[in-house]
Amino acid sequence: MNAASAVQCDVLVVGSGAAGLATAVAARVLGLDVLVVEKAPVFGGTTAWSGGWLWIPQSPPAVRAGITDSISAARTYLQAELGADFDAARIDAFLTNGPRMVEFFENETAVRFLSGTAPDFHADLPGAAVGRPICAEPFDGRELGGLIDKLRLPLAEVSLRGMAIAAGSDLRHFMNATRVPASAWYAARRVARYALDVLRYGRGMHLVNGNALAARLLKSASDRGVRLWTESRARDLIVANGAVTGAWIETTQGRIAVSTRRGVVLAAGGFPNDVARRRRWFPHTPTGNEHWSAAPAANTGDGLALAEDAGAVVPSLPNAGAWVAVSMVRRRDGTNGVFPHVIDRARPGVIAVTRRGRRFTNEANSYHDFMLAIFRATEPGDDVAAWLICDHACLRRYGLGFAKPFPFPVAPYLRSGYLLRGETPAALANAAGIDAATFAETIDAYNVAAREGRDPAFGRGSTPFNRFGGDPAHQPNPCVAPIEQGPFYAVKVLPGSLGTFAGVKTDADARALDHGGEPIAGLYAVGNDMASIMAGRYPSGGITLGPAMTFGWLAARHLAGDVDPPTAPSEANAIAAASH
């Protein structure tokens, strides 16, 4: 990076997650000179720590896989989910352009996608379907060359000692490694390759999940000549005659004025670690500190603050965050890590209780819905918390949160206090501070039906999404097993988030809007800096990254002056039909 006091470009992108890099790559492909500034010392943002799924109905990978779907069905589903908060202009822009965005990146860049089989979260709503989320193909990190050292490592708490494991067949092989010889051989080869990579490169090179998506976008940016700066924080926007014309960037080489010929795109990852905004918009955290995010520490609302200073609107939402229950992990260096409980709650033999000792929801529902249930179940005067409960057989088969299954030892998790144990349900309740009498009644009532694979109280295993997270080999219900083989275990879970939904109000081209609803010239917001089109709801996995990349692509097209009609005739007819 040149240490000059002023730099020019067509487009300045603030942030390097999927939204920011997608915008940058697309704008560069369309002929613009692009600079990406990243506050952290590494690229990838929250994307690099995520599962990496994008919700894109009727995507090219899904079509290739023979999955039957339609844009109109997806629109119907979102109408049912969002009700009065359904933003037709932005949702139609997303639904019609999502598949085109995927096609663009697969044709023009190093990004490649795989179809998935994950169902939407709420199968009881009209238009719900299976197979809408897609994910990036695994990526060989060696293709990044020296840039691999600038890619954020996977989140340690959800990896196997630093080795990320992908959802789907990869995870199934590891879960079955002690039972199925083919899976044992698969896992052994994966671990061996990871060990060799660490010895040679200092990190794993078989990248999966969001790390693969971030790596593919980063390689695409590098290949196309996008300028990439780390440790560079956007401090102030430059505004002239009512238009944003650049920004002041604080770098390791001093303060630099970046002037833009087309515009500034905010993609700084929302505000998951902005304590003041959490206090204002998260009802469960009166001081802003009673909340733990699984997003990088650098995501402190910079983009939102910059937008507000330029006159943009940041409205509140019913749910300002993408809620997930988290547990606190004590790291070897003495710091605390956060484990997000995304899928372990659906395993057969796991239930959740409050401090009062009662179950309160279907634990196999989505992570967002599970956290909403904790909020509702918390009684006045109680901390917002719950305990995940399982027995010894379940723990050794599936693990629980950060506690790994056999052959990993249980002792380290017990010594650290992460895992609580009791020889009887009453002993476990006493160790956890749970009402012992009520807890014993809860376990007994649950076990009666669970021995037959039933959960009449809350219906575990009753939806496609429930069963997707369970163990298909466990029948008759992949999500239900009795809890009766002591000792018994508990992990305390607390309120957390995967990211934030409240962001800058934008139009269908991702242009930031002022208090009068008019676009602010030269200012765009994408990803978690853009107010979520889902309006604080969580209808399916991938509803953050899908819109993030789609609106990044749309912003790039608008910046480049690519104003061809974005909706093909057949898609326009489908949307018109769905509107009546």
VEXDREN-2710 file (C-alpha; in Angstrom, 1 decimal):
% VEXDREN-2710
k/r/px/py/pz
1/MET/0.0/0.0/0.0
2/ASN/1.3/3.4/-1.0
3/ALA/1.8/5.7/2.0
4/ALA/0.6/8.8/0.0
5/SER/-2.0/11.0/1.7
6/ALA/-4.6/10.5/-1.0
7/VAL/-5.8/7.6/-3.1
8/GLN/-8.4/7.4/-5.9
9/CYS/-10.6/4.6/-7.0
10/ASP/-14.0/4.1/-8.6
11/VAL/-15.4/2.1/-5.7
12/LEU/-14.4/1.8/-2.1
13/VAL/-15.7/-1.2/-0.2
14/VAL/-15.6/-1.2/3.6
15/GLY/-15.3/-4.8/4.9
16/SER/-14.2/-8.1/3.4
17/GLY/-16.9/-10.7/4.2
18/ALA/-18.9/-12.3/1.5
19/ALA/-21.0/-9.1/0.9
20/GLY/-18.0/-6.8/0.6
21/LEU/-15.8/-9.2/-1.5
22/ALA/-18.8/-10.1/-3.8
23/THR/-19.4/-6.4/-4.4
24/ALA/-15.7/-5.8/-5.1
25/VAL/-15.2/-8.7/-7.4
26/ALA/-18.4/-8.0/-9.4
27/ALA/-17.6/-4.3/-9.7
28/ARG/-14.1/-5.2/-10.9
29/VAL/-15.4/-7.7/-13.5
30/LEU/-17.7/-4.9/-14.7
31/GLY/-14.6/-2.7/-15.3
32/LEU/-14.3/-0.6/-12.2
33/ASP/-11.2/0.2/-10.2
34/VAL/-12.0/-1.2/-6.7
35/LEU/-10.3/-0.9/-3.3
36/VAL/-11.3/-3.0/-0.3
37/VAL/-10.4/-1.8/3.2
38/GLU/-10.6/-4.3/6.1
39/LYS/-10.3/-3.1/9.7
40/ALA/-8.9/-6.5/10.9
41/PRO/-5.5/-7.9/10.0
42/VAL/-7.2/-10.7/8.0
43/PHE/-9.9/-10.9/5.4
44/GLY/-13.1/-12.9/5.4
45/GLY/-15.2/-11.2/8.1
46/THR/-17.9/-13.3/9.8
47/THR/-18.3/-15.3/6.5
48/ALA/-15.0/-17.1/7.3
49/TRP/-16.4/-18.3/10.6
50/SER/-19.8/-19.2/9.2
51/GLY/-21.4/-22.4/7.8
52/GLY/-21.2/-20.6/4.4
53/TRP/-24.7/-21.4/3.3
54/LEU/-26.6/-19.1/0.9
55/TRP/-30.4/-19.2/0.6
56/ILE/-31.0/-18.9/-3.2
57/PRO/-34.3/-20.4/-4.4
58/GLN/-34.0/-22.0/-7.8
59/SER/-30.3/-21.6/-7.9
60/PRO/-28.2/-23.1/-10.8
61/PRO/-26.7/-25.8/-8.4
62/ALA/-30.2/-26.8/-7.3
63/VAL/-31.4/-27.0/-10.9
64/ARG/-28.4/-29.1/-11.8
65/ALA/-29.2/-31.4/-8.9
66/GLY/-32.8/-31.8/-10.1
67/ILE/-34.4/-30.0/-7.2
68/THR/-37.9/-28.8/-8.2
69/ASP/-38.7/-25.3/-6.9
70/SER/-40.0/-21.9/-8.2
71/ILE/-39.4/-18.3/-7.5
72/SER/-43.2/-17.8/-6.9
73/ALA/-43.2/-20.6/-4.2
74/ALA/-40.3/-18.9/-2.4
75/ARG/-42.0/-15.6/-2.6
76/THR/-45.2/-17.2/-1.1
77/TYR/-43.0/-18.6/1.7
78/LEU/-41.5/-15.2/2.5
79/GLN/-44.9/-13.5/2.4
80/ALA/-46.1/-16.0/5.0
81/GLU/-43.0/-15.5/7.2
82/LEU/-42.9/-11.7/7.0
83/GLY/-46.5/-10.7/6.9
84/ALA/-46.9/-6.9/7.0
85/ASP/-43.0/-6.5/6.9
86/PHE/-42.8/-8.1/3.4
87/ASP/-40.7/-5.6/1.4
88/ALA/-41.9/-6.5/-2.2
89/ALA/-39.3/-4.3/-4.1
90/ARG/-36.2/-5.7/-2.3
91/ILE/-37.5/-9.3/-2.0
92/ASP/-38.4/-9.4/-5.6
93/ALA/-35.0/-8.0/-6.5
94/PHE/-33.4/-10.7/-4.4
95/LEU/-35.4/-13.6/-5.6
96/THR/-35.1/-12.9/-9.3
97/ASN/-31.4/-11.9/-9.2
98/GLY/-30.2/-14.5/-6.7
99/PRO/-29.9/-17.2/-9.4
100/ARG/-28.3/-14.7/-11.8
101/MET/-25.8/-13.7/-9.2
102/VAL/-24.8/-17.4/-8.7
103/GLU/-24.4/-17.9/-12.5
104/PHE/-22.3/-14.7/-12.7
105/PHE/-19.9/-15.8/-10.0
106/GLU/-19.6/-19.4/-11.3
107/ASN/-18.9/-18.1/-14.9
108/GLU/-16.6/-15.2/-14.1
109/THR/-14.7/-16.0/-10.9
110/ALA/-13.2/-18.8/-8.8
111/VAL/-16.4/-19.2/-6.8
112/ARG/-18.1/-22.6/-7.2
113/PHE/-21.2/-23.8/-5.4
114/LEU/-22.8/-27.1/-4.4
115/SER/-26.5/-27.8/-3.9
116/GLY/-27.7/-28.9/-0.5
117/THR/-30.7/-30.8/0.9
118/ALA/-31.5/-28.6/3.9
119/PRO/-35.2/-27.8/4.4
120/ASP/-36.6/-24.4/5.2
121/PHE/-37.2/-23.9/8.9
122/HIS/-41.0/-23.7/8.9
123/ALA/-42.5/-26.5/6.8
124/ASP/-46.0/-25.7/8.0
125/LEU/-46.0/-22.4/6.0
126/PRO/-47.1/-22.3/2.4
127/GLY/-44.2/-22.2/-0.1
128/ALA/-41.7/-23.9/2.2
129/ALA/-39.3/-26.3/0.4
130/VAL/-36.2/-28.4/0.6
131/GLY/-32.8/-27.7/-1.1
132/ARG/-32.8/-23.9/-1.3
133/PRO/-29.5/-23.3/0.6
134/ILE/-26.3/-23.8/-1.4
135/CYS/-22.7/-23.6/-0.2
136/ALA/-19.2/-23.1/-1.7
137/GLU/-17.3/-26.1/-2.9
138/PRO/-14.3/-27.0/-0.7
139/PHE/-11.2/-25.1/-1.7
140/ASP/-7.5/-25.8/-1.7
141/GLY/-6.0/-22.9/0.3
142/ARG/-2.7/-23.4/-1.6
143/GLU/-4.3/-21.7/-4.6
144/LEU/-4.3/-18.4/-2.6
145/GLY/-0.5/-18.3/-2.5
146/GLY/0.8/-15.8/0.1
147/LEU/-2.8/-14.5/0.6
148/ILE/-3.6/-17.6/2.6
149/ASP/-1.9/-15.9/5.6
150/LYS/-4.4/-13.1/5.3
151/LEU/-7.5/-15.3/5.4
152/ARG/-9.2/-15.6/8.8
153/LEU/-8.9/-19.0/10.3
154/PRO/-12.0/-21.0/11.0
155/LEU/-13.7/-20.4/14.4
156/ALA/-11.7/-22.6/16.8
157/GLU/-14.7/-23.5/19.0
158/VAL/-16.6/-25.2/16.1
159/SER/-13.6/-27.0/14.5
160/LEU/-11.8/-30.2/15.5
161/ARG/-8.7/-28.7/17.0
162/GLY/-8.5/-26.1/14.1
163/MET/-9.8/-28.4/11.4
164/ALA/-13.1/-27.3/10.0
165/ILE/-15.7/-30.0/9.2
166/ALA/-18.4/-29.4/6.6
167/ALA/-22.0/-30.1/7.2
168/GLY/-23.4/-33.1/5.3
169/SER/-21.3/-36.2/4.4
170/ASP/-18.1/-34.8/5.9
171/LEU/-19.7/-34.4/9.3
172/ARG/-21.6/-37.8/9.0
173/HIS/-18.3/-39.6/8.4
174/PHE/-16.7/-38.1/11.5
175/MET/-19.8/-38.9/13.6
176/ASN/-19.6/-42.5/12.4
177/ALA/-15.9/-42.9/12.6
178/THR/-16.0/-45.2/15.6
179/ARG/-18.7/-47.4/14.1
180/VAL/-18.3/-47.6/10.3
181/PRO/-14.9/-48.7/8.8
182/ALA/-15.4/-46.6/5.7
183/SER/-16.0/-43.5/7.8
184/ALA/-13.0/-44.3/10.0
185/TRP/-10.8/-44.4/6.9
186/TYR/-12.3/-41.2/5.6
187/ALA/-11.8/-39.4/8.9
188/ALA/-8.2/-40.8/9.3
189/ARG/-7.3/-39.4/5.8
190/ARG/-8.8/-36.0/6.6
191/VAL/-7.0/-35.7/9.9
192/ALA/-3.7/-36.9/8.4
193/ARG/-3.9/-34.3/5.6
194/TYR/-4.7/-31.6/8.1
195/ALA/-1.8/-32.6/10.3
196/LEU/0.6/-32.5/7.3
197/ASP/-0.8/-29.1/6.2
198/VAL/-0.2/-27.6/9.7
199/LEU/3.3/-28.9/9.7
200/ARG/4.0/-27.4/6.3
201/TYR/1.9/-24.3/6.1
202/GLY/0.9/-23.6/9.7
203/ARG/-2.9/-24.2/9.0
204/GLY/-5.2/-26.5/7.2
205/MET/-5.5/-26.1/3.4
206/HIS/-8.6/-28.1/2.8
207/LEU/-11.1/-25.2/3.3
208/VAL/-14.8/-25.8/3.8
209/ASN/-17.9/-24.0/4.8
210/GLY/-17.7/-20.2/5.0
211/ASN/-13.9/-20.3/5.0
212/ALA/-14.0/-21.9/1.5
213/LEU/-16.5/-19.2/0.3
214/ALA/-14.3/-16.4/1.7
215/ALA/-11.2/-18.0/0.2
216/ARG/-12.8/-18.3/-3.2
217/LEU/-14.0/-14.7/-3.2
218/LEU/-10.5/-13.5/-2.0
219/LYS/-8.8/-15.4/-4.8
220/SER/-11.3/-13.9/-7.3
221/ALA/-10.5/-10.4/-6.0
222/SER/-6.8/-11.0/-6.2
223/ASP/-7.0/-12.6/-9.7
224/ARG/-9.0/-9.6/-11.0
225/GLY/-6.8/-7.0/-9.5
226/VAL/-8.9/-5.6/-6.7
227/ARG/-6.8/-3.6/-4.3
228/LEU/-6.9/-5.2/-0.8
229/TRP/-5.9/-3.4/2.4
230/THR/-5.9/-4.9/5.9
231/GLU/-5.6/-3.0/9.2
232/SER/-7.4/-0.2/7.5
233/ARG/-10.4/1.3/9.3
234/ALA/-12.9/3.7/7.6
235/ARG/-13.2/6.5/10.1
236/ASP/-15.2/9.2/8.3
237/LEU/-17.1/9.5/5.0
238/ILE/-16.2/12.4/2.7
239/VAL/-19.4/14.2/1.6
240/ALA/-19.5/17.0/-1.1
241/ASN/-22.7/18.6/-2.3
242/GLY/-24.8/16.0/-0.6
243/ALA/-23.0/13.1/-2.2
244/VAL/-20.6/10.6/-0.6
245/THR/-17.3/11.0/-2.5
246/GLY/-14.9/8.9/-0.5
247/ALA/-13.7/8.2/3.1
248/TRP/-10.9/8.8/5.5
249/ILE/-9.1/5.6/6.2
250/GLU/-7.0/5.0/9.3
251/THR/-4.1/2.7/8.4
252/THR/-0.8/1.6/9.9
253/GLN/0.8/4.2/7.7
254/GLY/-1.3/7.0/8.8
255/ARG/-4.6/8.6/7.8
256/ILE/-5.4/8.4/4.1
257/ALA/-8.1/10.1/2.1
258/VAL/-9.7/7.8/-0.5
259/SER/-11.7/9.6/-3.1
260/THR/-14.2/7.7/-5.2
261/ARG/-15.6/8.3/-8.6
262/ARG/-18.6/6.1/-8.2
263/GLY/-19.3/5.4/-4.6
264/VAL/-18.6/3.8/-1.2
265/VAL/-20.1/0.4/-0.2
266/LEU/-20.5/-0.3/3.5
267/ALA/-20.0/-4.0/4.3
268/ALA/-18.5/-3.9/7.7
269/GLY/-20.5/-6.7/9.3
270/GLY/-23.2/-5.0/11.3
271/PHE/-22.9/-4.3/15.1
272/PRO/-22.8/-7.7/17.0
273/ASN/-20.0/-6.3/19.2
274/ASP/-21.3/-2.7/19.6
275/VAL/-22.3/-2.7/23.3
276/ALA/-24.3/0.6/23.0
277/ARG/-26.4/-0.6/20.1
278/ARG/-27.0/-4.0/21.8
279/ARG/-28.2/-2.2/24.9
280/ARG/-30.6/-0.1/22.7
281/TRP/-31.9/-2.9/20.5
282/PHE/-31.5/-6.2/22.4
283/PRO/-34.2/-6.4/25.1
284/HIS/-32.5/-9.2/26.9
285/THR/-29.3/-7.3/27.7
286/PRO/-30.0/-4.2/29.9
287/THR/-26.3/-3.2/29.9
288/GLY/-25.4/-4.5/26.5
289/ASN/-23.0/-7.0/28.1
290/GLU/-25.4/-9.9/28.8
291/HIS/-24.9/-11.1/25.2
292/TRP/-22.2/-13.1/23.5
293/SER/-21.7/-13.0/19.7
294/ALA/-20.1/-15.6/17.5
295/ALA/-18.9/-12.8/15.1
296/PRO/-15.4/-11.4/15.0
297/ALA/-14.6/-8.7/17.6
298/ALA/-13.9/-6.1/14.9
299/ASN/-17.6/-6.0/14.0
300/THR/-18.6/-3.0/16.1
301/GLY/-21.1/-1.1/14.0
302/ASP/-18.6/1.1/12.1
303/GLY/-20.6/0.9/8.9
304/LEU/-23.9/1.9/10.6
305/ALA/-22.2/4.8/12.3
306/LEU/-20.7/6.1/9.1
307/ALA/-24.1/5.8/7.3
308/GLU/-25.9/7.7/10.1
309/ASP/-23.4/10.5/9.9
310/ALA/-24.2/10.8/6.2
311/GLY/-27.9/11.0/6.9
312/ALA/-28.9/7.4/6.4
313/VAL/-31.6/5.7/8.4
314/VAL/-31.0/2.6/10.7
315/PRO/-34.4/1.4/11.8
316/SER/-35.0/-1.0/14.6
317/LEU/-36.4/-4.5/14.0
318/PRO/-38.5/-6.9/16.1
319/ASN/-35.4/-9.1/16.3
320/ALA/-32.3/-7.0/15.7
321/GLY/-30.0/-10.1/15.8
322/ALA/-29.7/-13.6/14.3
323/TRP/-30.2/-15.3/17.7
324/VAL/-28.4/-18.5/18.7
325/ALA/-27.8/-20.0/22.1
326/VAL/-24.1/-20.1/23.0
327/SER/-21.9/-21.6/25.6
328/MET/-18.7/-20.1/27.0
329/VAL/-15.4/-22.0/26.3
330/ARG/-12.3/-21.3/28.4
331/ARG/-9.4/-21.3/26.0
332/ARG/-5.8/-22.4/26.8
333/ASP/-4.6/-18.8/26.8
334/GLY/-7.2/-17.9/29.5
335/THR/-9.6/-16.0/27.2
336/ASN/-13.2/-17.0/26.6
337/GLY/-14.4/-18.4/23.3
338/VAL/-18.0/-18.8/22.2
339/PHE/-19.6/-22.0/20.9
340/PRO/-22.8/-21.5/18.9
341/HIS/-25.3/-24.3/19.4
342/VAL/-26.5/-24.7/15.9
343/ILE/-27.1/-28.4/15.3
344/ASP/-26.3/-30.4/18.5
345/ARG/-29.8/-29.6/20.1
346/ALA/-31.5/-31.9/17.5
347/ARG/-29.5/-35.1/18.4
348/PRO/-31.5/-37.9/20.0
349/GLY/-31.2/-37.8/23.8
350/VAL/-30.7/-34.0/24.2
351/ILE/-33.3/-31.7/25.9
352/ALA/-33.2/-28.2/27.4
353/VAL/-34.5/-26.9/30.7
354/THR/-34.7/-23.6/32.5
355/ARG/-33.4/-23.0/36.0
356/ARG/-36.8/-24.0/37.1
357/GLY/-36.2/-27.5/35.8
358/ARG/-38.8/-27.5/33.0
359/ARG/-38.6/-28.0/29.3
360/PHE/-39.9/-25.1/27.3
361/THR/-39.7/-25.8/23.6
362/ASN/-38.9/-28.2/20.8
363/GLU/-35.1/-28.2/21.1
364/ALA/-34.6/-29.4/17.5
365/ASN/-36.2/-26.3/16.0
366/SER/-33.9/-23.7/14.4
367/TYR/-31.3/-21.9/16.5
368/HIS/-33.1/-18.6/16.2
369/ASP/-36.5/-20.1/17.3
370/PHE/-34.8/-21.9/20.2
371/MET/-33.3/-18.6/21.5
372/LEU/-36.7/-16.9/21.1
373/ALA/-38.2/-19.7/23.2
374/ILE/-35.6/-19.1/25.9
375/PHE/-36.5/-15.4/26.0
376/ARG/-40.2/-16.4/26.4
377/ALA/-39.5/-19.0/29.1
378/THR/-37.3/-16.8/31.3
379/GLU/-39.2/-15.8/34.3
380/PRO/-38.9/-12.3/35.9
381/GLY/-35.8/-12.1/38.1
382/ASP/-34.0/-15.1/36.3
383/ASP/-31.0/-14.7/34.1
384/VAL/-31.6/-15.4/30.4
385/ALA/-30.2/-18.9/30.3
386/ALA/-31.0/-22.6/29.8
387/TRP/-29.2/-25.9/30.2
388/LEU/-28.7/-28.6/27.6
389/ILE/-29.1/-32.0/29.2
390/CYS/-28.0/-35.5/28.0
391/ASP/-26.9/-38.8/29.4
392/HIS/-23.6/-40.7/29.1
393/ALA/-24.6/-42.7/26.1
394/CYS/-25.6/-39.6/24.2
395/LEU/-22.5/-37.6/25.2
396/ARG/-20.1/-40.3/24.0
397/ARG/-22.1/-40.9/20.7
398/TYR/-22.7/-37.3/19.7
399/GLY/-20.9/-34.9/22.1
400/LEU/-22.6/-31.9/23.5
401/GLY/-21.6/-28.4/22.3
402/PHE/-17.9/-28.0/22.6
403/ALA/-17.5/-31.3/24.4
404/LYS/-16.5/-33.9/21.8
405/PRO/-17.8/-37.5/21.5
406/PHE/-15.7/-40.6/21.9
407/PRO/-12.8/-41.1/21.6
408/PHE/-12.1/-37.7/23.0
409/PRO/-11.9/-37.7/26.8
410/VAL/-14.5/-36.1/29.0
411/ALA/-12.2/-35.0/31.8
412/PRO/-10.9/-31.8/30.2
413/TYR/-14.4/-30.4/29.8
414/LEU/-15.3/-31.3/33.4
415/ARG/-12.1/-29.8/34.8
416/SER/-12.7/-26.5/32.9
417/GLY/-16.3/-26.4/34.2
418/TYR/-17.7/-26.3/30.7
419/LEU/-19.5/-29.6/31.3
420/LEU/-21.4/-30.4/34.5
421/ARG/-21.9/-34.0/35.7
422/GLY/-24.1/-35.8/38.2
423/GLU/-24.5/-39.5/38.8
424/THR/-28.2/-39.0/39.1
425/PRO/-30.6/-36.3/37.7
426/ALA/-30.9/-34.9/41.2
427/ALA/-27.1/-34.6/41.5
428/LEU/-26.8/-33.0/38.1
429/ALA/-29.5/-30.5/39.0
430/ASN/-27.8/-29.6/42.2
431/ALA/-24.5/-29.1/40.4
432/ALA/-26.1/-26.8/37.8
433/GLY/-28.3/-24.8/40.2
434/ILE/-31.5/-26.3/38.7
435/ASP/-34.7/-27.0/40.7
436/ALA/-34.0/-30.7/41.4
437/ALA/-37.6/-31.9/42.1
438/THR/-39.1/-30.4/39.0
439/PHE/-36.1/-31.5/36.9
440/ALA/-36.6/-35.1/38.1
441/GLU/-40.3/-34.9/37.1
442/THR/-39.3/-33.5/33.7
443/ILE/-36.9/-36.3/33.0
444/ASP/-39.3/-39.0/34.0
445/ALA/-42.2/-37.5/31.9
446/TYR/-39.9/-37.1/28.9
447/ASN/-38.5/-40.7/29.1
448/VAL/-41.9/-42.4/29.2
449/ALA/-42.7/-41.3/25.6
450/ALA/-39.0/-41.1/24.5
451/ARG/-38.6/-44.9/24.9
452/GLU/-41.1/-45.2/22.0
453/GLY/-39.5/-42.4/20.0
454/ARG/-42.2/-39.9/20.8
455/ASP/-42.3/-36.4/22.2
456/PRO/-45.9/-35.5/22.8
457/ALA/-45.0/-32.4/24.8
458/PHE/-43.1/-30.5/22.1
459/GLY/-43.0/-32.7/19.0
460/ARG/-39.3/-33.2/18.5
461/GLY/-38.6/-34.8/15.1
462/SER/-42.0/-33.7/13.7
463/THR/-40.7/-31.4/11.0
464/PRO/-38.2/-31.9/8.1
465/PHE/-35.8/-29.4/9.7
466/ASN/-35.9/-31.3/13.0
467/ARG/-35.1/-34.5/11.3
468/PHE/-32.4/-32.9/9.1
469/GLY/-30.5/-32.1/12.3
470/GLY/-31.1/-35.5/14.0
471/ASP/-29.4/-38.9/13.5
472/PRO/-31.1/-40.7/10.6
473/ALA/-29.7/-44.0/11.8
474/HIS/-31.6/-43.6/15.1
475/GLN/-35.2/-44.9/14.6
476/PRO/-38.1/-44.5/14.9
477/ASN/-37.4/-40.8/15.6
478/PRO/-34.0/-39.4/14.7
479/CYS/-34.4/-36.6/17.3
480/VAL/-35.7/-38.6/20.3
481/ALA/-34.0/-41.0/22.7
482/PRO/-34.5/-41.5/26.5
483/ILE/-32.2/-39.9/29.0
484/GLU/-31.5/-42.7/31.5
485/GLN/-27.9/-44.0/31.3
486/GLY/-26.0/-42.1/34.0
487/PRO/-23.9/-40.2/34.7
488/PHE/-25.8/-37.2/33.4
489/TYR/-24.4/-34.0/31.9
490/ALA/-25.4/-30.4/31.4
491/VAL/-24.0/-27.4/29.5
492/LYS/-25.2/-23.9/30.3
493/VAL/-26.3/-21.9/27.3
494/LEU/-26.6/-18.1/27.1
495/PRO/-28.1/-15.5/24.7
496/GLY/-25.9/-15.0/21.6
497/SER/-26.0/-14.2/18.0
498/LEU/-24.5/-15.2/14.7
499/GLY/-24.8/-11.6/13.4
500/THR/-27.2/-8.7/13.3
501/PHE/-30.3/-7.9/11.2
502/ALA/-30.8/-4.2/12.0
503/GLY/-28.9/-2.1/9.5
504/VAL/-29.1/0.7/7.0
505/LYS/-32.4/1.1/5.1
506/THR/-31.7/0.6/1.4
507/ASP/-33.6/0.3/-1.9
508/ALA/-33.5/-2.6/-4.3
509/ASP/-30.1/-1.5/-5.7
510/ALA/-28.6/-1.4/-2.1
511/ARG/-28.4/2.4/-2.1
512/ALA/-28.6/3.9/1.4
513/LEU/-31.8/5.9/2.0
514/ASP/-32.1/9.1/4.0
515/HIS/-35.0/10.1/6.3
516/GLY/-37.1/11.1/3.4
517/GLY/-36.7/7.8/1.7
518/GLU/-34.4/9.2/-1.0
519/PRO/-31.1/7.5/-2.0
520/ILE/-27.9/9.2/-0.7
521/ALA/-25.8/9.7/-3.8
522/GLY/-22.6/7.6/-3.7
523/LEU/-23.5/5.5/-0.6
524/TYR/-24.5/1.8/-0.6
525/ALA/-24.9/-0.8/2.2
526/VAL/-24.8/-4.6/1.9
527/GLY/-24.5/-7.7/4.1
528/ASN/-25.2/-7.1/7.7
529/ASP/-24.7/-3.3/7.3
530/MET/-27.9/-3.4/5.2
531/ALA/-31.3/-3.8/7.0
532/SER/-32.2/-7.4/6.5
533/ILE/-34.9/-8.1/3.9
534/MET/-36.1/-10.7/6.3
535/ALA/-37.1/-8.0/8.8
536/GLY/-35.8/-9.7/11.9
537/ARG/-37.2/-13.2/10.9
538/TYR/-35.2/-16.3/10.2
539/PRO/-37.0/-18.5/7.6
540/SER/-34.1/-20.7/6.6
541/GLY/-30.4/-21.3/6.8
542/GLY/-28.5/-19.0/4.5
543/ILE/-30.8/-16.0/4.6
544/THR/-27.9/-13.8/5.6
545/LEU/-25.3/-14.7/3.0
546/GLY/-27.8/-15.3/0.1
547/PRO/-29.0/-11.6/0.2
548/ALA/-25.5/-10.4/1.1
549/MET/-23.9/-11.7/-2.2
550/THR/-27.0/-10.9/-4.3
551/PHE/-27.3/-7.3/-3.2
552/GLY/-23.5/-6.9/-3.4
553/TRP/-23.8/-8.0/-7.1
554/LEU/-26.7/-5.6/-7.6
555/ALA/-24.8/-2.7/-6.0
556/ALA/-21.8/-3.5/-8.3
557/ARG/-24.1/-3.4/-11.3
558/HIS/-25.6/-0.1/-10.3
559/LEU/-22.2/1.4/-9.6
560/ALA/-21.0/0.2/-13.0
561/GLY/-24.1/1.7/-14.7
562/ASP/-25.3/-1.7/-15.8
563/VAL/-29.0/-0.8/-15.9
564/ASP/-30.4/-3.6/-18.1
565/PRO/-33.7/-4.8/-16.8
566/PRO/-32.8/-7.1/-13.9
567/THR/-35.8/-9.4/-14.3
568/ALA/-36.2/-11.8/-17.1
569/PRO/-39.7/-12.0/-18.7
570/SER/-40.4/-15.5/-17.3
571/GLU/-39.4/-14.4/-13.8
572/ALA/-41.4/-11.2/-14.1
573/ASN/-44.5/-13.2/-15.0
574/ALA/-44.0/-15.6/-12.1
575/ILE/-43.7/-12.7/-9.6
576/ALA/-46.7/-10.9/-11.1
577/ALA/-48.7/-14.1/-10.7
578/ALA/-47.6/-14.5/-7.1
579/SER/-48.6/-11.0/-6.3
580/HIS/-52.3/-11.6/-7.1
END
